[in-house]
Amino acid sequence: MTDGIGTTNTPSAQVVKRPSVYQSDSIREVRARAETYPQKASSEERDNLTRLNQILGQDKPLRENAPRGFYLNIKI
């Protein structure tokens, strides 16, 4: 018995994965650049970041009269 419905061998469309969060073109560009450039931090930079994290973790306001580079002194 046939019901008149046939099947065809057509390839199904592949599911396109979308990012879970909207990202503007500039954010995508920044992330793409960050992934392609080698990221290496010197021991001095790591020490400065550790010191900054400790200072910020004290929940005290930062000094307003601190000289440039007092809290974070790294070369970019």
LUMBASE-561050 format. One record per residue: chain; x negated, y, z of N, C-alpha, C, O, CB in turn; residue number from 0. Coordinates in steps of 0.2 Angstrom, whole numbers. Each point is the difference from the previous one (the first is absolute). Last residue first. Glycine has a CB too. Layout:
BEGIN
{cadena->A; nxx->X; nyy->Y; nzz->Z; caxx->X; cayy->Y; cazz->Z; cxx->X; cyy->Y; czz->Z; oxx->X; oyy->Y; ozz->Z; cbxx->X; cbyy->Y; cbzz->Z; num->NUM}
...
END
This chain:
BEGIN
{cadena->A; nxx->-270; nyy->246; nzz->136; caxx->5; cayy->-3; cazz->-4; cxx->-3; cyy->1; czz->-7; oxx->3; oyy->-2; ozz->-5; cbxx->7; cbyy->4; cbzz->12; num->75}
{cadena->A; nxx->-19; nyy->-3; nzz->20; caxx->-1; cayy->3; cazz->-6; cxx->5; cyy->-4; czz->-5; oxx->1; oyy->-6; ozz->0; cbxx->-13; cbyy->9; cbzz->2; num->74}
{cadena->A; nxx->15; nyy->2; nzz->26; caxx->-2; cayy->-4; cazz->-6; cxx->-1; cyy->3; czz->-6; oxx->3; oyy->6; ozz->-1; cbxx->3; cbyy->-15; cbzz->7; num->73}
{cadena->A; nxx->2; nyy->13; nzz->20; caxx->-6; cayy->3; cazz->-4; cxx->-2; cyy->-6; czz->-4; oxx->-5; oyy->-4; ozz->1; cbxx->1; cbyy->12; cbzz->8; num->72}
{cadena->A; nxx->24; nyy->0; nzz->10; caxx->-1; cayy->-5; cazz->-6; cxx->-5; cyy->3; czz->-4; oxx->1; oyy->5; ozz->-4; cbxx->10; cbyy->-10; cbzz->5; num->71}
{cadena->A; nxx->-6; nyy->16; nzz->19; caxx->4; cayy->-6; cazz->1; cxx->-1; cyy->-5; czz->-5; oxx->0; oyy->-6; ozz->1; cbxx->8; cbyy->13; cbzz->4; num->70}
{cadena->A; nxx->-20; nyy->14; nzz->-6; caxx->-1; cayy->-3; cazz->7; cxx->4; cyy->-6; czz->1; oxx->-3; oyy->-5; ozz->3; cbxx->2; cbyy->17; cbzz->0; num->69}
{cadena->A; nxx->-1; nyy->2; nzz->-24; caxx->-3; cayy->-6; cazz->1; cxx->-1; cyy->-3; czz->7; oxx->-3; oyy->-5; ozz->1; cbxx->-3; cbyy->9; cbzz->-11; num->68}
{cadena->A; nxx->10; nyy->22; nzz->8; caxx->1; cayy->-5; cazz->-5; cxx->-4; cyy->-6; czz->0; oxx->-6; oyy->0; ozz->2; cbxx->9; cbyy->10; cbzz->-9; num->67}
{cadena->A; nxx->2; nyy->2; nzz->30; caxx->-3; cayy->2; cazz->-6; cxx->2; cyy->-5; czz->-6; oxx->2; oyy->-6; ozz->2; cbxx->-11; cbyy->11; cbzz->5; num->66}
{cadena->A; nxx->25; nyy->2; nzz->14; caxx->-5; cayy->-5; cazz->-2; cxx->-3; cyy->2; czz->-6; oxx->4; oyy->2; ozz->-5; cbxx->2; cbyy->-11; cbzz->11; num->65}
{cadena->A; nxx->13; nyy->19; nzz->7; caxx->-6; cayy->4; cazz->-1; cxx->-6; cyy->-5; czz->-2; oxx->-6; oyy->2; ozz->0; cbxx->10; cbyy->7; cbzz->7; num->64}
{cadena->A; nxx->18; nyy->-17; nzz->-1; caxx->1; cayy->5; cazz->-5; cxx->-6; cyy->4; czz->-3; oxx->-1; oyy->2; ozz->-5; cbxx->12; cbyy->-1; cbzz->9; num->63}
{cadena->A; nxx->-7; nyy->-27; nzz->8; caxx->-3; cayy->7; cazz->1; cxx->1; cyy->5; czz->-6; oxx->-1; oyy->-3; ozz->-5; cbxx->-7; cbyy->-2; cbzz->13; num->62}
{cadena->A; nxx->25; nyy->-16; nzz->-3; caxx->-7; cayy->1; cazz->-2; cxx->-2; cyy->7; czz->1; oxx->4; oyy->5; ozz->1; cbxx->-3; cbyy->-13; cbzz->-10; num->61}
{cadena->A; nxx->17; nyy->-6; nzz->24; caxx->-1; cayy->4; cazz->-6; cxx->-7; cyy->1; czz->-1; oxx->-4; oyy->1; ozz->4; cbxx->15; cbyy->5; cbzz->-1; num->60}
{cadena->A; nxx->-3; nyy->-29; nzz->8; caxx->-2; cayy->7; cazz->2; cxx->0; cyy->5; czz->-6; oxx->-2; oyy->-3; ozz->-6; cbxx->-4; cbyy->-1; cbzz->16; num->59}
{cadena->A; nxx->9; nyy->-21; nzz->-8; caxx->6; cayy->4; cazz->0; cxx->-1; cyy->7; czz->3; oxx->4; oyy->2; ozz->4; cbxx->2; cbyy->-13; cbzz->-3; num->58}
{cadena->A; nxx->-22; nyy->-8; nzz->-7; caxx->1; cayy->2; cazz->7; cxx->6; cyy->4; czz->1; oxx->1; oyy->2; ozz->6; cbxx->-13; cbyy->-2; cbzz->-5; num->57}
{cadena->A; nxx->4; nyy->-10; nzz->-22; caxx->3; cayy->-4; cazz->4; cxx->1; cyy->2; czz->8; oxx->4; oyy->-3; ozz->3; cbxx->-8; cbyy->-6; cbzz->-10; num->56}
{cadena->A; nxx->-9; nyy->21; nzz->-10; caxx->7; cayy->0; cazz->-2; cxx->5; cyy->-4; czz->5; oxx->5; oyy->1; ozz->1; cbxx->-8; cbyy->2; cbzz->-13; num->55}
{cadena->A; nxx->-21; nyy->-5; nzz->13; caxx->2; cayy->7; cazz->2; cxx->8; cyy->1; czz->-1; oxx->3; oyy->3; ozz->5; cbxx->-14; cbyy->2; cbzz->-8; num->54}
{cadena->A; nxx->1; nyy->-25; nzz->-4; caxx->0; cayy->0; cazz->7; cxx->2; cyy->7; czz->3; oxx->4; oyy->0; ozz->5; cbxx->-13; cbyy->-8; cbzz->-5; num->53}
{cadena->A; nxx->7; nyy->5; nzz->-23; caxx->5; cayy->-4; cazz->2; cxx->1; cyy->0; czz->8; oxx->5; oyy->0; ozz->2; cbxx->-6; cbyy->-7; cbzz->-12; num->52}
{cadena->A; nxx->-18; nyy->18; nzz->-1; caxx->6; cayy->3; cazz->-1; cxx->6; cyy->-3; czz->3; oxx->5; oyy->3; ozz->3; cbxx->-10; cbyy->2; cbzz->-13; num->51}
{cadena->A; nxx->-15; nyy->-16; nzz->11; caxx->0; cayy->5; cazz->4; cxx->6; cyy->4; czz->0; oxx->3; oyy->2; ozz->5; cbxx->-16; cbyy->-1; cbzz->-5; num->50}
{cadena->A; nxx->9; nyy->-17; nzz->-16; caxx->1; cayy->-4; cazz->6; cxx->1; cyy->6; czz->6; oxx->5; oyy->0; ozz->4; cbxx->-11; cbyy->-11; cbzz->-8; num->49}
{cadena->A; nxx->-1; nyy->18; nzz->-18; caxx->7; cayy->-2; cazz->0; cxx->2; cyy->-3; czz->7; oxx->6; oyy->1; ozz->2; cbxx->-6; cbyy->-3; cbzz->-14; num->48}
{cadena->A; nxx->-22; nyy->7; nzz->9; caxx->3; cayy->6; cazz->0; cxx->8; cyy->-2; czz->1; oxx->4; oyy->4; ozz->3; cbxx->-13; cbyy->3; cbzz->-9; num->47}
{cadena->A; nxx->-6; nyy->-25; nzz->2; caxx->0; cayy->3; cazz->7; cxx->4; cyy->6; czz->1; oxx->3; oyy->1; ozz->5; cbxx->-15; cbyy->-6; cbzz->-5; num->46}
{cadena->A; nxx->11; nyy->-4; nzz->-22; caxx->4; cayy->-4; cazz->5; cxx->-1; cyy->2; czz->7; oxx->5; oyy->0; ozz->3; cbxx->-7; cbyy->-9; cbzz->-11; num->45}
{cadena->A; nxx->-11; nyy->20; nzz->-8; caxx->7; cayy->2; cazz->-1; cxx->4; cyy->-4; czz->4; oxx->5; oyy->2; ozz->3; cbxx->-7; cbyy->1; cbzz->-14; num->44}
{cadena->A; nxx->-21; nyy->-8; nzz->12; caxx->2; cayy->7; cazz->3; cxx->7; cyy->2; czz->-1; oxx->3; oyy->2; ozz->5; cbxx->-15; cbyy->1; cbzz->-7; num->43}
{cadena->A; nxx->4; nyy->-23; nzz->-8; caxx->1; cayy->-1; cazz->7; cxx->1; cyy->7; czz->3; oxx->4; oyy->0; ozz->5; cbxx->-12; cbyy->-10; cbzz->-5; num->42}
{cadena->A; nxx->15; nyy->8; nzz->-25; caxx->-6; cayy->-1; cazz->4; cxx->2; cyy->-1; czz->7; oxx->5; oyy->1; ozz->3; cbxx->-11; cbyy->7; cbzz->-11; num->41}
{cadena->A; nxx->22; nyy->-15; nzz->-13; caxx->-1; cayy->5; cazz->5; cxx->-7; cyy->-1; czz->4; oxx->-2; oyy->-6; ozz->1; cbxx->15; cbyy->7; cbzz->0; num->40}
{cadena->A; nxx->0; nyy->-7; nzz->-26; caxx->-5; cayy->-2; cazz->5; cxx->-1; cyy->6; czz->5; oxx->-1; oyy->6; ozz->-2; cbxx->-4; cbyy->-14; cbzz->-6; num->39}
{cadena->A; nxx->20; nyy->-1; nzz->-15; caxx->1; cayy->4; cazz->6; cxx->-5; cyy->-3; czz->5; oxx->0; oyy->-6; ozz->2; cbxx->12; cbyy->8; cbzz->-4; num->38}
{cadena->A; nxx->-9; nyy->0; nzz->-27; caxx->-2; cayy->-4; cazz->6; cxx->0; cyy->4; czz->7; oxx->-1; oyy->6; ozz->0; cbxx->-7; cbyy->-12; cbzz->-8; num->37}
{cadena->A; nxx->26; nyy->8; nzz->-13; caxx->-7; cayy->3; cazz->2; cxx->-2; cyy->-4; czz->6; oxx->4; oyy->-2; ozz->5; cbxx->-1; cbyy->13; cbzz->-9; num->36}
{cadena->A; nxx->18; nyy->-17; nzz->-6; caxx->-6; cayy->-1; cazz->-5; cxx->-6; cyy->3; czz->2; oxx->-6; oyy->-2; ozz->-2; cbxx->14; cbyy->3; cbzz->-6; num->35}
{cadena->A; nxx->12; nyy->1; nzz->21; caxx->-1; cayy->-7; cazz->-1; cxx->-6; cyy->-1; czz->-5; oxx->-3; oyy->-6; ozz->1; cbxx->15; cbyy->3; cbzz->1; num->34}
{cadena->A; nxx->-4; nyy->25; nzz->3; caxx->-3; cayy->-3; cazz->6; cxx->-1; cyy->-8; czz->-1; oxx->-5; oyy->-2; ozz->3; cbxx->11; cbyy->11; cbzz->4; num->33}
{cadena->A; nxx->5; nyy->2; nzz->-25; caxx->-7; cayy->3; cazz->1; cxx->-3; cyy->-3; czz->6; oxx->-6; oyy->-2; ozz->0; cbxx->9; cbyy->12; cbzz->-6; num->32}
{cadena->A; nxx->19; nyy->-15; nzz->3; caxx->-3; cayy->-3; cazz->-5; cxx->-8; cyy->2; czz->0; oxx->-4; oyy->-4; ozz->-1; cbxx->14; cbyy->4; cbzz->-6; num->31}
{cadena->A; nxx->6; nyy->11; nzz->22; caxx->-2; cayy->-7; cazz->2; cxx->-4; cyy->-4; czz->-6; oxx->-4; oyy->-4; ozz->2; cbxx->15; cbyy->4; cbzz->5; num->30}
{cadena->A; nxx->-4; nyy->22; nzz->-12; caxx->-5; cayy->0; cazz->6; cxx->-2; cyy->-7; czz->2; oxx->-5; oyy->-2; ozz->1; cbxx->10; cbyy->13; cbzz->3; num->29}
{cadena->A; nxx->12; nyy->-8; nzz->-20; caxx->-7; cayy->1; cazz->-3; cxx->-5; cyy->0; czz->6; oxx->-6; oyy->-2; ozz->-1; cbxx->11; cbyy->9; cbzz->-8; num->28}
{cadena->A; nxx->18; nyy->-10; nzz->14; caxx->-3; cayy->-6; cazz->-4; cxx->-7; cyy->2; czz->-2; oxx->-4; oyy->-5; ozz->0; cbxx->16; cbyy->1; cbzz->-3; num->27}
{cadena->A; nxx->-1; nyy->21; nzz->13; caxx->-2; cayy->-5; cazz->5; cxx->-2; cyy->-6; czz->-3; oxx->-5; oyy->-3; ozz->2; cbxx->14; cbyy->7; cbzz->5; num->26}
{cadena->A; nxx->-1; nyy->13; nzz->-21; caxx->-6; cayy->2; cazz->3; cxx->-2; cyy->-5; czz->6; oxx->-6; oyy->-1; ozz->0; cbxx->9; cbyy->13; cbzz->-3; num->25}
{cadena->A; nxx->17; nyy->-15; nzz->-9; caxx->-6; cayy->-1; cazz->-5; cxx->-6; cyy->2; czz->4; oxx->-5; oyy->-4; ozz->-1; cbxx->12; cbyy->6; cbzz->-9; num->24}
{cadena->A; nxx->13; nyy->-9; nzz->26; caxx->-1; cayy->5; cazz->-6; cxx->-6; cyy->-2; czz->-4; oxx->-4; oyy->-4; ozz->3; cbxx->10; cbyy->13; cbzz->4; num->23}
{cadena->A; nxx->10; nyy->-26; nzz->7; caxx->-7; cayy->3; cazz->0; cxx->0; cyy->5; czz->-6; oxx->1; oyy->-2; ozz->-5; cbxx->-7; cbyy->-8; cbzz->11; num->22}
{cadena->A; nxx->24; nyy->-7; nzz->10; caxx->-1; cayy->5; cazz->-5; cxx->-6; cyy->3; czz->0; oxx->-2; oyy->2; ozz->6; cbxx->14; cbyy->0; cbzz->-7; num->21}
{cadena->A; nxx->-8; nyy->-27; nzz->10; caxx->1; cayy->7; cazz->3; cxx->-1; cyy->5; czz->-6; oxx->-5; oyy->-1; ozz->-4; cbxx->1; cbyy->-2; cbzz->16; num->20}
{cadena->A; nxx->2; nyy->-20; nzz->-15; caxx->5; cayy->0; cazz->5; cxx->2; cyy->7; czz->3; oxx->5; oyy->1; ozz->2; cbxx->-9; cbyy->-12; cbzz->1; num->19}
{cadena->A; nxx->-5; nyy->3; nzz->-29; caxx->-3; cayy->2; cazz->7; cxx->6; cyy->1; czz->5; oxx->5; oyy->2; ozz->-2; cbxx->-15; cbyy->3; cbzz->-3; num->18}
{cadena->A; nxx->14; nyy->-22; nzz->-15; caxx->0; cayy->8; cazz->1; cxx->-3; cyy->1; czz->7; oxx->0; oyy->-5; ozz->4; cbxx->10; cbyy->7; cbzz->-11; num->17}
{cadena->A; nxx->-10; nyy->-23; nzz->-13; caxx->0; cayy->2; cazz->7; cxx->-1; cyy->8; czz->1; oxx->-4; oyy->3; ozz->-3; cbxx->-1; cbyy->-15; cbzz->5; num->16}
{cadena->A; nxx->18; nyy->-4; nzz->-21; caxx->-6; cayy->5; cazz->0; cxx->0; cyy->2; czz->8; oxx->5; oyy->2; ozz->3; cbxx->-3; cbyy->2; cbzz->-15; num->15}
{cadena->A; nxx->7; nyy->-27; nzz->-2; caxx->1; cayy->5; cazz->5; cxx->-6; cyy->4; czz->1; oxx->-5; oyy->-2; ozz->1; cbxx->13; cbyy->-6; cbzz->5; num->14}
{cadena->A; nxx->-1; nyy->-5; nzz->-29; caxx->-4; cayy->0; cazz->6; cxx->2; cyy->5; czz->5; oxx->1; oyy->6; ozz->-3; cbxx->-11; cbyy->-11; cbzz->-4; num->13}
{cadena->A; nxx->26; nyy->-7; nzz->-12; caxx->-4; cayy->6; cazz->1; cxx->-4; cyy->0; czz->7; oxx->3; oyy->-3; ozz->4; cbxx->5; cbyy->10; cbzz->-11; num->12}
{cadena->A; nxx->-1; nyy->-29; nzz->-9; caxx->3; cayy->5; cazz->5; cxx->-5; cyy->6; czz->1; oxx->-6; oyy->-1; ozz->0; cbxx->12; cbyy->-8; cbzz->6; num->11}
{cadena->A; nxx->-3; nyy->-7; nzz->-29; caxx->-5; cayy->1; cazz->6; cxx->4; cyy->5; czz->5; oxx->2; oyy->5; ozz->-2; cbxx->-13; cbyy->-7; cbzz->-4; num->10}
{cadena->A; nxx->25; nyy->-14; nzz->-10; caxx->-3; cayy->6; cazz->0; cxx->-5; cyy->1; czz->6; oxx->3; oyy->-2; ozz->6; cbxx->7; cbyy->7; cbzz->-13; num->9}
{cadena->A; nxx->5; nyy->-24; nzz->-4; caxx->-7; cayy->0; cazz->3; cxx->-3; cyy->7; czz->-1; oxx->-5; oyy->0; ozz->-4; cbxx->4; cbyy->-13; cbzz->2; num->8}
{cadena->A; nxx->28; nyy->5; nzz->4; caxx->-5; cayy->2; cazz->-5; cxx->-7; cyy->0; czz->4; oxx->0; oyy->1; ozz->6; cbxx->8; cbyy->6; cbzz->-13; num->7}
{cadena->A; nxx->19; nyy->-19; nzz->9; caxx->-6; cayy->3; cazz->3; cxx->-5; cyy->2; czz->-5; oxx->-1; oyy->-3; ozz->-5; cbxx->3; cbyy->-3; cbzz->15; num->6}
{cadena->A; nxx->27; nyy->3; nzz->-10; caxx->-7; cayy->-3; cazz->-2; cxx->-5; cyy->4; czz->4; oxx->1; oyy->5; ozz->3; cbxx->3; cbyy->-8; cbzz->-14; num->5}
{cadena->A; nxx->24; nyy->-3; nzz->12; caxx->-6; cayy->5; cazz->2; cxx->-6; cyy->-4; czz->-1; oxx->-2; oyy->-5; ozz->1; cbxx->9; cbyy->10; cbzz->8; num->4}
{cadena->A; nxx->14; nyy->-15; nzz->-13; caxx->-1; cayy->5; cazz->-5; cxx->-5; cyy->5; czz->2; oxx->-1; oyy->5; ozz->-3; cbxx->12; cbyy->-6; cbzz->-1; num->3}
{cadena->A; nxx->-3; nyy->-20; nzz->14; caxx->4; cayy->6; cazz->2; cxx->-1; cyy->6; czz->-5; oxx->3; oyy->5; ozz->1; cbxx->-3; cbyy->-9; cbzz->11; num->2}
{cadena->A; nxx->-1; nyy->-25; nzz->-13; caxx->-4; cayy->6; cazz->0; cxx->5; cyy->6; czz->1; oxx->6; oyy->0; ozz->-1; cbxx->-14; cbyy->-5; cbzz->-7; num->1}
{cadena->A; nxx->6; nyy->-24; nzz->11; caxx->4; cayy->6; cazz->0; cxx->-4; cyy->6; czz->0; oxx->-5; oyy->0; ozz->4; cbxx->14; cbyy->-6; cbzz->2; num->0}
END
